[in-house]
């Protein structure tokens, strides 16, 4: 009885060591257990990415927001009249009293041409960086002769010596130089208009325009420039009857936004930057050239460019961590096949140590990438983990042949994942082909295993 009792006690351990099914169940359970640290790693990446987002928002708040230009718009005050009948107690009769009101008409230019030269760079704070830009926006155009009769506004009712020009923008704080507006060879200065601000756009208003500089009897040309510090994107609203915009920048990853796209014939994107040209006619957009009393919100018609950071370091780390289950699963599968084919025993604790080493790759990747480029971080983390697992494999498999096979397989797998992370349009295609090839290899290697050994 004393001899048989240990045998009964070790029956489960003997089954685990000799049964393929038991080993498969054990390996599967360990993979599920390792999903716990992987989830914590994903949370860590999300927390660091959130911190980066906060720092980027703070940098942009101090440097300048996105740039949107809505203008220049002629603001014309005009008189309207209200007649009121009043009864006179002394004469016992009615008389008419006329009250004068001041309203405003807004007139958009006939032509509006913008030329934007944009210099992008990165600002750093600690381990984080943000892409910002400085842009010189030059505008020129013309106002056609003012015709408001069809709006029931007579020229005699317009207060011509109180006419001004309005320019609205989303980035008043980012303007770096005074806006000098020239019309008909006369210069006008802009100041903040605190009484004419919307929730998103701030208004600049010029001093009064001299009547001789207004398009009362003939077309008048204008020119002005605005220099912005900004971030994220540059847009304008096509308020000209004919609106054109030319944009040149050193940013290699533009994303053209809005309902109007640049001309394909003139658009050019290289690793050193891009250039693009837009042309919008009044028949292309659904709004008028004149408005009474209030300016409409036309932001939905804005077009321009967003300066995309295609895949930042945390996005790459997050995408890499999403393949953690695949890396652990395939690595355990290689060890399982080696163990099954060669009959070399591998303890569950050794599987666990290998799995923990694989999860350490992602913590190394995130921490190193905060101080270096993603490529260097990936190379250092990958080399460290592959070297550690290869040496550990030699100690448990007792042969360099299998250890080098595991090291080569891990190297190929990490290179494959790195390539997928870098790809944008073909990531799904390359990933699907790679997984198909991996499955084919596993099926080929395992075709002669006796799976009936329970």
Secondary structure, 3 states (H helix, E strand, C coil): CHHHHHHHHCHHHHHHHHCHHHHHHHHHHHHHHHHHHHHHHHHHHHHHHHHHHHHHHHHHHHHCCCEEEEEEEEEEEEEEEEEEEEEECCCCEEEEEEEEEEEEEEEECCEEEEEEEEEEEEEEECCEEEEEEEEEEEEEEEECCCCCHHHCCCHHHECHHHCEEEEEECCHHHECCCCEEEECCEEEEEEECCCCCCCCCEEEEECCCCHHHCCCCCCEEEEEEEEEEEECEEEECCCCCEEEEEEEECCCCEEEEECCCCCCCCCEEECCEEEEEEEEEHHHCCCCCEEECCCCCCHHHCEEEEECCCCCHHHHHHHHHCCHHHHHHHHHHHHHHHHHHHCCCCCHHHHHHHHHHHHHHHHHHHHHHCCCCHHHHHHHHHHHHHHHHHHHHHHHHCCHHHHHHHHHHHHHHHHHHHHHHHCCCCHHHHHHHHHHHHHHHHHHHHHHCCCCCC
